[in-house]
Amino acid sequence: MPWCDDCDRLVDDEDLTEEGTCPVCDTQLVEPERRNIPWTFKLMIVATVIYLGWRSYQGITWVVHHV
């Protein structure tokens, strides 16, 4: 959804004019940039995968030794 800085509001795609301007103030609107995923979130995912892999390995070795 495009954002109009002049009107300080989101504009629905259906409300845009054919030229892609705001229906209220006729300002040319652009689609907002998509933000990248923060590196801290990526690090948390990697750490979680490593941790769960290690716990799976421990669980499998425990089952093998106690059968």
C-alpha positions as CSV (number, residue, x, y, z in Angstrom):
1,M,0.0,0.0,0.0
2,P,1.5,3.4,-0.9
3,W,2.0,6.0,1.7
4,C,1.2,9.7,1.1
5,D,3.6,11.9,3.1
6,D,1.6,15.1,2.5
7,C,-1.7,13.6,3.7
8,D,0.1,11.4,6.3
9,R,-2.0,8.3,5.5
10,L,-2.0,5.0,3.6
11,V,-3.8,5.1,0.2
12,D,-5.5,1.9,-1.1
13,D,-4.6,0.8,-4.5
14,E,-8.2,1.2,-5.6
15,D,-8.2,4.8,-4.5
16,L,-5.2,5.8,-6.6
17,T,-5.7,7.8,-9.7
18,E,-4.7,6.3,-13.1
19,E,-1.4,8.3,-12.9
20,G,-0.6,6.8,-9.5
21,T,-1.3,10.0,-7.5
22,C,-3.0,10.5,-4.2
23,P,-6.8,11.2,-4.7
24,V,-6.7,14.0,-2.0
25,C,-3.6,16.0,-2.7
26,D,-2.5,14.7,-6.2
27,T,1.0,13.9,-4.9
28,Q,2.8,11.2,-6.9
29,L,3.1,8.1,-4.8
30,V,5.6,5.3,-4.8
31,E,5.4,1.9,-3.3
32,P,7.3,1.8,0.1
33,E,10.5,-0.1,0.1
34,R,10.4,-3.5,1.6
35,R,12.7,-3.8,4.7
36,N,15.3,-6.5,5.0
37,I,15.1,-9.0,7.8
38,P,17.3,-7.8,10.7
39,W,20.6,-9.6,11.1
40,T,19.8,-10.4,14.7
41,F,16.7,-12.4,13.6
42,K,18.8,-14.3,11.1
43,L,21.4,-15.0,13.8
44,M,18.6,-16.3,16.2
45,I,17.3,-18.6,13.5
46,V,20.8,-20.0,12.8
47,A,21.4,-20.5,16.5
48,T,18.1,-22.2,17.0
49,V,18.8,-24.6,14.1
50,I,22.2,-25.5,15.5
51,Y,20.8,-26.0,19.0
52,L,17.9,-28.2,17.8
53,G,20.4,-30.2,15.7
54,W,22.6,-30.8,18.7
55,R,19.7,-31.8,20.9
56,S,18.5,-34.2,18.2
57,Y,21.9,-35.7,18.0
58,Q,22.0,-36.1,21.8
59,G,18.5,-37.7,21.8
60,I,19.4,-40.2,19.1
61,T,22.7,-41.2,20.9
62,W,20.8,-41.6,24.2
63,V,18.2,-43.9,22.5
64,V,20.9,-45.9,20.8
65,H,22.8,-46.5,24.1
66,H,19.7,-47.3,26.2
67,V,18.1,-49.8,23.9
